[in-house]
Amino acid sequence: MEPERIFQGLNPEQLRAVEAVRGPVCILAGAGSGKTTTITRRIANQVATRTFDGPEILAVTFTDKAAGEMRARLSALEITGVRARTFHSAALAQLHHLAAEPPGRILPSKGLALRQIANSLPKAYRFRPAADLAAEIEWAKNRRLGPEDYLAALGNHEPPIPEDLMAGVYRTYERRKSEQGLIDFEDVLEHCVRMFDEDELASERFRARYRAFTVDEYQDVNLLQRSLLERWLGGRDDLCVVGDDYQSIYSFTGASPQHLLEMPRLYPRTLTVRLERNYRSSPEILAVGNRLVAALGGAKKVLTPEKPSGPQPTARCFDDPHDELDFIVRSVQDLHRSGVAFEDMGVLYRANFRSEDYEERFAAAHIPFQVRGGAFLKRPAARRLMSALKRSATSEVAGAVRALADKDGYVESPPEGLGEQEITRQNDLGRLVVLAAEFDDGASTARDFVADLETRFGADGDGRGVNLLTYHRAKGLEFQAVLLPRLQEGELPFKRARSDEAIAEERRLLYVGITRAKLHLVITWLSAGRAAPSRFVAELGLAAAAAAAAVPAARKRDVVEDGVTVSALKEWRKSRARADGKPAYVILHDSSVQEIAERTPSSKVQLSRVPGIGPAKLERYGDEILEVLKSAGPEPQASETSSSRSSDQ
């Protein structure tokens, strides 16, 4: 190949890293700074300068997609022979070629095995998603903790089920797996570590083959992966690592940014190169992200823009969550009218169950969308319930749904310490119970309810439409426009984040979200009168807007806080439920009562805009509800929309 192609278009910092063909090298690469270009050009230069032959280099990353991208770029540079693999595929290949005995069959998924084990748990824990149990076992294995070490090493960590039960699940899982001659993905790495520890010939053969190593996304390395890397090196230091401590968001896998930050201490000859020139985002978006740098700590990287100026990001505070959702819908519509493709927009949220809100609103507005990680109706809770309802002709929809949800382990007030899969499942079940209560008119059937759900929540676009995804799934992606709603305490930072390090990781999640945006950024939250704005609002310099919105929010809620309107509505609901022979929540769910009390509609048109008041309920109960509001006082609001305060940043 022509050597000049290797250096073409590189900035001075990238050039410095590419020219350092011997290790150790630590590349601190900020978001959008061209890290993949840098490390592939460096590998190409290692080969072009004959420092190493292609087959002597092992490049490791975390996904098959990233490994494939690295191979494609090296091929375009006419570099052959370099092994670019994930940790797991590299370790499995080494076990097959170097181990004295075959490693065993790979367990395709922990889920089925753990589901069977979970069926023997006490009833209260039987329905916990196998994914939460699997994540807990991976938490232990990635820290090299076996069942015998698990309980003693828990510290402040909270398992998804009581710790003694979890320890029993772990022991049973390991025993059954061993009896069947199976190994899981973590075992692949652990077996490889042990092979190199116990078989000197295997170590010698490996080290004779591979002489230089590159590890991408090094902030995501955990103890188990780091242990394997140390065996690969065997005391050598021809190692290049690249990563961003500000994007270390996988502590649940055992990852820690400290592996990246401590590289110069572990290898005293380390050349550290900082990539801070950003080629993705506008200066205005980077200015927002850089406001978090002081609190992010670590390597103190401040991104500098290489792209031209763009529109100012929008930050807006709302008194009402429904107004916030309406604003997100309008923002998407406005962006699309301005020329941004739906597929080039991302709406980010902290937990999967939040997708439901946007699915329903987008479907109603005829906005195409795709849910990365599973749409509401495709997630386990809805799938199981809808499957049962499709076989039912009952018109007692609310009761049928509640019974199915209870059978599936639904609890109205979930306990602390649940895993994120179970938090999502409980929220999904709760949402289905509420939706059924809102839908039930005494005449429609369970099958009608299923059809209504499919209409209300639309169809996942399967690769088309606005991207709805969690912050975690957004890492590594980029969009022309990013919308970050619900910046609240309990949402981001998530309610399970209690320790300083957990809060620090939540802050890094927000940083990841902001730096996904190329040109447009929208941030929204609710005023203090409705929910506590995230502490990150203040860190981003948006606290003044939050304070300004708090006063009107408090005034608006006076009628709710004194309890008069809520009490009157509940008294009417109780009376009507007795007359109709139905549970009170079928007449009006508590959430609908609260919304009506807050909005105090003065007409059926306004009442129809309250979530949970469909055509049937409006026709049957509308006049009575309006009469209750009129009698309870004070005077209904004349305005058809609630107030909001905004600040364009």
C-alpha positions in Angstrom: 0.0 0.0 0.0 1.0 3.7 -0.3 2.2 4.9 3.1 0.7 8.4 2.6 -2.8 6.9 2.7 -2.2 5.9 6.3 -1.6 9.6 7.3 -4.1 11.2 5.0 -6.5 13.6 6.9 -5.2 13.0 10.4 -5.0 15.8 12.9 -1.8 16.3 14.9 -3.0 14.3 17.9 -4.2 11.4 15.7 -0.9 11.5 13.8 1.1 11.2 17.1 -0.8 8.1 18.0 -0.5 6.5 14.6 3.3 7.1 14.5 3.8 5.4 17.8 4.1 1.9 16.5 5.4 0.4 19.7 3.6 0.2 23.0 2.4 1.0 25.5 0.0 3.6 24.1 -3.1 5.0 25.8 -5.5 7.0 23.6 -8.0 9.0 25.5 -10.6 9.5 22.8 -13.5 11.9 23.4 -16.9 11.4 21.8 -16.8 11.8 18.0 -13.1 12.3 17.9 -12.3 9.7 15.2 -10.9 6.9 17.5 -11.7 4.0 15.0 -9.8 5.9 12.3 -6.9 6.4 14.6 -6.4 2.9 15.8 -6.9 1.3 12.4 -4.4 3.7 10.8 -2.0 2.8 13.7 -2.3 -0.9 13.1 -1.8 -0.3 9.4 1.4 1.7 10.2 2.6 -1.1 12.4 2.4 -3.4 9.4 3.6 -0.9 6.8 6.7 -0.1 8.8 7.3 -3.8 9.3 7.3 -3.4 13.1 5.0 -6.3 13.2 3.5 -8.7 10.6 -0.3 -8.6 10.2 -0.8 -12.1 11.8 1.2 -11.0 14.8 -1.4 -8.4 15.8 -4.5 -9.1 17.8 -7.1 -6.3 17.9 -9.9 -6.7 20.3 -13.3 -4.9 20.7 -16.6 -5.6 22.3 -19.1 -6.4 19.5 -19.0 -8.3 16.3 -20.1 -5.2 14.4 -17.2 -3.2 15.7 -14.7 -6.0 14.9 -16.2 -6.2 11.4 -15.8 -2.5 10.9 -12.2 -2.7 12.0 -11.5 -5.5 9.5 -13.2 -3.6 6.7 -11.1 -0.5 7.3 -7.9 -2.5 7.4 -8.8 -4.2 4.2 -9.5 -0.9 2.6 -5.9 0.1 3.6 -4.7 -3.2 2.0 -3.7 -4.6 5.4 -4.2 -8.4 5.7 -3.7 -11.0 8.4 -4.6 -8.9 11.4 -7.0 -10.7 13.8 -9.8 -8.4 14.8 -12.2 -10.1 17.2 -14.3 -9.7 20.3 -12.8 -10.9 23.6 -15.1 -14.0 23.6 -14.5 -15.1 20.0 -10.7 -14.7 20.5 -10.8 -16.7 23.7 -12.9 -19.4 22.2 -10.6 -19.8 19.2 -7.6 -20.0 21.6 -9.3 -22.8 23.7 -10.0 -24.8 20.5 -6.5 -24.5 19.2 -4.4 -24.5 22.4 -6.3 -26.3 25.2 -5.5 -30.0 26.0 -9.2 -30.8 26.1 -12.2 -29.3 24.2 -13.9 -26.5 26.3 -17.4 -27.9 26.2 -20.6 -26.9 24.4 -21.6 -23.2 24.6 -24.9 -22.6 26.4 -26.8 -20.5 23.9 -28.6 -18.5 26.5 -28.8 -18.5 30.3 -32.5 -17.6 30.1 -34.0 -21.0 29.7 -31.9 -22.7 32.3 -32.5 -19.9 34.8 -36.3 -19.9 34.1 -36.4 -23.6 35.1 -34.5 -22.9 38.3 -36.6 -19.8 39.1 -39.8 -21.9 38.9 -38.7 -23.5 42.2 -38.3 -20.2 44.0 -40.9 -19.0 46.6 -44.0 -17.7 44.9 -43.2 -14.1 45.3 -40.0 -14.4 43.2 -41.1 -17.0 40.6 -42.0 -14.4 38.0 -38.8 -12.4 38.1 -37.4 -12.2 34.6 -34.6 -14.7 33.9 -32.7 -11.8 32.3 -32.3 -10.2 35.8 -31.0 -13.5 37.2 -28.6 -13.9 34.3 -27.4 -10.3 34.7 -26.6 -11.0 38.4 -24.7 -14.2 37.6 -22.7 -12.2 34.9 -22.1 -9.5 37.6 -20.4 -12.1 39.7 -18.5 -13.9 37.0 -17.1 -10.8 35.5 -15.6 -10.1 38.9 -14.3 -13.6 39.0 -16.6 -14.6 41.9 -17.8 -18.2 42.0 -20.9 -19.3 44.0 -18.6 -20.0 47.0 -17.4 -16.3 47.0 -20.6 -14.6 46.0 -22.2 -13.7 49.3 -19.0 -12.5 51.0 -18.3 -10.1 48.1 -21.7 -8.5 47.8 -21.0 -5.4 49.9 -23.5 -2.7 49.0 -24.6 -4.5 45.8 -28.3 -5.4 45.7 -29.2 -8.7 43.9 -32.6 -8.8 42.1 -33.9 -11.3 44.7 -32.9 -11.9 48.3 -29.2 -12.7 48.4 -29.5 -16.2 50.0 -32.0 -17.1 47.2 -29.7 -15.6 44.6 -26.7 -17.6 45.9 -28.8 -20.8 45.7 -29.8 -20.0 42.1 -26.1 -19.4 41.2 -25.0 -22.7 42.8 -27.8 -24.7 41.1 -27.1 -23.0 37.7 -23.4 -23.9 37.9 -24.1 -27.5 39.0 -26.6 -28.2 36.2 -24.4 -26.6 33.6 -21.4 -28.7 34.7 -23.5 -31.9 34.7 -24.5 -31.3 31.1 -21.0 -30.4 29.9 -22.0 -26.8 29.1 -20.1 -23.5 29.5 -21.5 -20.0 29.2 -19.8 -17.0 27.7 -18.1 -15.9 30.9 -16.8 -19.4 31.3 -15.1 -19.1 27.9 -12.9 -16.2 29.3 -12.4 -17.9 32.7 -11.3 -21.2 31.1 -8.9 -19.4 28.8 -7.3 -17.6 31.8 -6.9 -20.9 33.6 -5.5 -22.5 30.5 -2.7 -19.9 30.3 -2.1 -20.2 34.1 -1.8 -24.0 34.1 -0.4 -24.9 30.6 3.0 -23.3 29.9 3.1 -24.8 26.5 -0.2 -23.1 25.5 1.2 -19.8 26.8 4.4 -20.2 24.8 2.6 -21.1 21.6 0.3 -18.1 22.0 3.0 -15.6 22.7 5.1 -16.8 19.8 2.1 -16.1 17.5 0.9 -12.7 18.9 3.3 -9.9 19.7 1.1 -6.7 19.6 -2.3 -6.0 21.0 -4.9 -3.2 20.5 -8.0 -3.0 22.7 -10.9 -0.7 21.7 -13.5 0.7 24.1 -11.1 0.0 27.0 -13.3 1.9 29.5 -15.7 -1.1 29.2 -13.1 -3.7 30.2 -14.0 -5.7 33.4 -11.7 -7.7 35.7 -12.2 -11.0 33.9 -11.3 -9.5 30.5 -8.4 -7.6 32.0 -7.1 -10.8 33.6 -7.2 -12.5 30.2 -5.4 -9.6 28.6 -2.6 -9.8 31.2 -2.1 -13.5 30.2 -1.9 -12.6 26.6 0.7 -10.0 27.3 2.8 -12.2 29.6 4.9 -9.3 30.9 5.2 -7.6 27.5 3.9 -4.1 26.9 3.2 -3.8 23.2 -0.3 -2.7 24.0 -2.5 0.1 22.7 -5.7 0.9 24.5 -8.3 3.4 23.4 -11.3 4.6 25.2 -13.3 7.4 26.9 -13.7 7.4 30.7 -16.7 9.8 30.2 -18.5 7.0 28.3 -18.0 4.2 30.9 -21.6 3.2 31.5 -21.5 -0.5 32.0 -20.6 -1.0 35.7 -23.3 -3.8 35.9 -20.9 -5.9 33.7 -18.0 -5.1 36.1 -16.5 -2.4 33.8 -14.7 0.5 35.3 -13.0 3.6 33.8 -10.1 3.0 36.2 -8.6 0.4 33.9 -8.2 3.1 31.3 -7.1 5.8 33.6 -4.5 3.7 35.4 -2.8 2.6 32.2 0.1 5.0 32.6 0.7 3.8 36.2 0.6 0.1 35.3 2.9 0.7 32.3 5.4 3.6 33.2 6.6 4.0 29.6 3.0 4.7 28.4 2.6 7.4 25.7 -0.8 9.1 26.4 -2.5 10.8 23.5 -5.7 12.9 24.0 -8.2 13.2 21.1 -10.5 16.1 21.9 -11.4 17.4 18.4 -15.0 16.5 17.8 -16.1 15.8 14.2 -19.7 14.9 15.1 -21.5 17.7 16.9 -22.1 21.4 16.5 -20.3 23.9 18.8 -23.6 24.6 20.5 -24.2 21.0 21.4 -20.6 20.5 22.6 -20.9 23.6 24.8 -23.8 21.8 26.7 -21.9 18.6 27.0 -18.7 20.3 28.2 -20.6 21.9 31.1 -20.6 18.4 32.7 -16.8 18.1 32.5 -16.1 19.6 35.9 -18.3 17.0 37.6 -17.2 14.1 35.3 -13.7 14.3 36.6 -11.3 11.7 35.2 -9.2 12.8 32.3 -10.8 16.3 32.1 -11.3 16.2 28.3 -13.0 19.3 26.8 -14.3 18.6 23.3 -13.5 21.3 20.7 -15.7 21.5 17.6 -14.6 20.9 14.0 -18.1 21.3 12.6 -19.7 24.7 11.8 -22.2 26.5 14.1 -25.8 25.2 14.3 -29.0 26.0 16.1 -29.1 26.5 19.8 -30.2 23.5 21.8 -33.6 23.8 23.4 -34.2 23.3 27.1 -37.8 23.5 28.4 -39.5 23.0 31.7 -43.2 21.9 31.9 -45.8 22.0 34.7 -47.6 19.0 33.2 -46.2 15.7 31.9 -48.7 15.5 29.1 -47.7 18.9 27.9 -44.1 17.7 27.9 -45.1 14.7 25.8 -47.0 16.9 23.4 -43.9 19.1 23.1 -41.8 16.1 22.2 -44.3 15.2 19.5 -44.4 18.7 18.1 -40.6 18.9 18.1 -40.3 15.7 16.1 -42.9 17.0 13.6 -41.1 20.4 13.3 -37.7 18.7 12.8 -39.2 16.5 10.1 -40.7 19.5 8.3 -37.3 21.2 8.5 -35.8 18.2 6.6 -34.6 15.9 9.3 -35.5 12.3 8.5 -37.4 10.4 11.2 -34.7 7.7 11.2 -32.1 10.4 12.0 -33.9 11.3 15.3 -33.4 9.6 18.7 -35.6 9.9 21.7 -33.7 8.6 24.7 -34.9 7.4 28.1 -33.3 5.6 31.1 -35.5 2.5 31.4 -37.3 0.4 28.8 -40.8 0.9 30.2 -40.6 4.6 29.2 -41.0 3.7 25.6 -44.8 3.2 26.1 -45.4 6.9 26.5 -43.8 7.8 23.2 -45.1 4.8 21.3 -48.7 5.8 22.1 -48.2 9.5 21.4 -46.3 8.9 18.1 -48.9 6.4 16.9 -51.7 8.9 17.6 -49.8 11.5 15.7 -49.0 9.1 12.8 -45.3 9.4 13.4 -43.4 6.3 12.4 -41.1 4.9 15.1 -38.8 2.0 15.9 -38.1 0.8 19.4 -34.6 -0.5 19.9 -34.7 -3.2 22.7 -38.4 -4.2 22.4 -41.6 -2.2 22.0 -44.3 -2.2 24.7 -46.5 -4.8 23.0 -43.6 -7.0 22.2 -42.2 -7.2 25.7 -42.9 -10.2 27.9 -45.7 -8.8 30.1 -47.8 -7.5 27.2 -47.2 -10.6 25.0 -48.3 -13.0 27.7 -51.4 -11.0 28.6 -52.5 -10.3 25.1 -52.1 -14.0 24.1 -54.6 -14.9 26.9 -57.0 -12.1 26.1 -57.2 -13.1 22.4 -58.8 -16.3 23.6 -61.3 -14.6 25.8 -64.8 -13.2 25.0 -65.4 -11.6 28.4 -66.7 -8.1 28.6 -65.3 -7.7 32.1 -62.0 -6.4 30.6 -60.6 -4.6 33.6 -61.2 -7.6 35.9 -59.8 -10.0 33.4 -56.6 -8.0 32.9 -56.2 -7.5 36.6 -56.5 -11.2 37.3 -54.0 -12.1 34.6 -51.6 -9.4 35.9 -51.9 -10.7 39.5 -51.3 -14.3 38.2 -48.1 -13.0 36.6 -46.9 -11.6 39.9 -48.0 -8.0 39.6 -47.6 -5.8 42.7 -48.9 -2.2 42.8 -45.9 -1.1 44.9 -42.9 -3.1 43.9 -40.2 -3.6 46.5 -36.8 -1.9 46.4 -33.8 -3.7 44.8 -35.6 -5.1 41.7 -33.5 -5.6 38.6 -34.2 -3.4 35.6 -35.9 -6.2 33.6 -38.3 -6.7 36.6 -38.8 -3.0 37.0 -39.8 -2.8 33.3 -42.1 -5.9 33.6 -43.9 -4.5 36.7 -44.4 -1.1 35.1 -45.7 -2.8 31.9 -48.2 -4.8 33.9 -49.3 -1.7 35.8 -49.8 0.2 32.6 -51.9 -2.7 31.2 -54.1 -2.7 34.3 -54.6 1.1 33.9 -55.3 0.9 30.2 -57.8 -1.9 30.8 -59.6 0.2 33.4 -59.7 3.2 31.1 -61.0 1.0 28.2 -63.7 -1.0 30.1 -67.2 0.3 29.1 -69.1 -2.9 30.1 -69.8 -3.8 26.5 -66.5 -4.2 24.7 -64.7 -7.6 24.9 -61.2 -8.6 25.8 -60.5 -9.1 22.1 -61.6 -5.5 21.5 -59.2 -4.4 24.1 -56.3 -6.2 22.3 -57.3 -4.5 19.0 -57.4 -1.1 20.8 -53.9 -1.7 22.2 -52.6 -2.5 18.8 -54.2 0.6 17.3 -53.1 2.9 20.2 -49.5 1.8 20.3 -49.0 1.4 16.6 -46.5 -0.9 15.0 -42.8 -0.9 15.6 -41.2 0.2 12.4 -38.5 -2.5 12.3 -35.8 -0.1 11.1 -38.0 2.8 10.0 -39.0 5.9 11.9 -37.9 7.8 15.0 -35.5 5.8 17.2 -36.9 5.1 20.7 -34.1 3.7 22.9 -32.4 3.8 26.2 -29.3 5.8 26.9 -27.3 2.5 27.1 -28.4 1.4 23.7 -27.6 4.8 22.2 -23.9 4.5 23.0 -21.9 4.2 19.7 -24.7 5.7 17.7 -25.3 9.2 16.4 -28.4 11.1 15.2 -29.0 14.5 13.5 -31.4 15.3 16.3 -31.5 13.9 19.9 -34.4 14.5 22.4 -33.8 13.9 26.1 -37.1 14.2 27.9 -37.9 13.6 31.6 -34.7 14.8 33.1 -36.0 14.1 36.6 -34.7 12.7 39.9 -35.6 9.0 39.8 -35.4 8.9 36.1 -31.9 10.2 35.4 -30.3 9.7 37.9 -32.3 6.5 38.1 -34.0 5.7 41.4 -31.6 2.8 42.1 -28.5 5.0 41.9 -27.7 5.8 45.5 -23.9 5.7 45.9 -21.6 8.4 44.6 -20.2 6.1 41.9 -23.7 5.2 40.8 -24.6 8.9 40.5 -21.3 9.4 38.6 -22.3 6.7 36.1 -25.8 8.3 35.6 -24.0 11.6 34.8 -21.9 9.8 32.2 -25.1 8.4 30.7 -26.4 11.9 30.2 -23.1 12.9 28.7 -23.4 10.0 26.3 -26.9 11.1 25.4 -25.9 14.7 24.7 -22.9 13.8 22.5 -25.0 11.5 20.3 -26.5 14.7 18.7 -25.0 16.2 15.6 -27.1 19.3 15.1 -30.3 19.4 17.2 -30.7 18.8 20.9 -33.8 19.1 23.0 -33.9 18.6 26.8 -37.1 18.7 28.9 -38.1 18.2 32.5 -41.0 18.8 34.9 -41.1 21.7 37.3 -40.5 21.2 41.0 -44.2 21.4 41.7 -44.8 18.1 39.9 -41.5 16.2 40.2 -38.0 17.0 41.3 -35.9 18.2 38.4 -32.7 16.2 38.0 -29.6 17.5 39.8 -28.0 17.4 36.3 -30.3 20.3 35.2 -28.4 22.6 37.5 -25.0 21.2 36.4 -26.0 22.0 32.8 -26.8 25.5 33.8 -30.6 25.1 33.4 -31.6 25.6 37.1 -32.9 29.1 36.5 -35.5 27.8 34.0 -36.6 25.1 36.5 -37.0 27.7 39.3 -39.0 30.0 37.1 -41.5 27.2 36.3 -41.9 26.1 40.0 -44.2 29.0 41.0 -46.9 28.6 38.4 -46.8 24.8 38.9 -47.6 25.3 42.6 -50.5 27.7 41.8 -51.9 25.2 39.4 -51.9 22.4 41.9 -53.6 24.3 44.7 -57.0 22.8 43.8 -55.5 19.3 44.0 -53.5 19.8 47.2 -56.4 21.0 49.2 -58.1 17.7 48.3 -61.5 19.2 47.6 -61.8 18.3 43.9 -60.1 14.9 44.3 -62.4 14.0 47.2 -65.4 15.0 45.2 -64.5 13.0 42.2 -63.7 9.9 44.2 -67.0 10.2 46.1 -68.9 10.4 42.8 -66.8 7.5 41.4 -67.7 5.4 44.5 -71.4 6.1 44.1 -71.4 5.4 40.4 -69.4 2.2 40.9 -72.1 0.9 43.4 -74.9 1.8 40.9 -73.1 0.1 38.0 -72.0 -2.9 40.0 -68.3 -2.4 39.0 -65.0 -1.8 40.7 -64.3 1.9 41.2 -61.1 1.8 39.1 -63.2 0.7 36.1 -65.2 3.9 36.3 -62.1 6.1 36.6 -58.6 5.1 37.5 -56.8 7.1 40.2 -54.5 8.6 37.5 -57.5 9.9 35.6 -59.0 11.4 38.7 -55.8 13.2 39.4 -55.5 14.5 35.8 -59.1 15.8 35.8 -58.6 17.5 39.2 -55.5 19.3 37.9 -56.9 20.3 34.5 -60.4 21.1 35.7 -61.9 20.9 32.2 -65.0 23.0 31.6 -66.3 21.2 28.5 -66.5 17.8 27.0 -64.0 18.8 24.5 -61.5 19.6 27.2 -62.4 16.5 29.2 -61.8 14.3 26.1 -58.2 15.3 26.2 -57.6 13.8 29.6 -55.8 10.4 29.3 -58.2 7.6 30.1 -61.3 9.4 29.0 -62.2 7.7 25.7 -65.4 8.1 23.7 -67.4 5.6 25.7 -66.5 7.1 29.1 -67.1 10.6 27.8 -70.6 9.7 26.6 -71.5 7.8 29.8 -69.9 9.9 32.5 -68.9 13.2 30.9 -71.8 15.4 32.1 -71.6 14.0 35.6 -67.9 14.6 35.9 -68.3 18.2 34.7 -71.1 18.7 37.2 -68.9 17.4 40.0 -66.1 19.8 39.0 -68.6 22.7 38.9 -69.9 21.9 42.4 -66.5 21.4 43.9 -65.1 24.7 42.6 -63.1 26.9 42.2 -64.1 28.0 38.8 -62.7 25.8 36.0 -59.9 27.2 33.9 -60.9 28.9 30.7 -57.6 28.0 29.0 -57.5 24.7 27.1 -53.8 24.3 27.7 -51.7 24.4 30.8 -48.9 26.8 31.3 -45.2 26.1 30.7 -42.0 28.0 31.1 -39.3 27.7 28.6 -35.7 28.6 28.2 -33.8 28.3 24.9 -30.2 27.5 25.7 
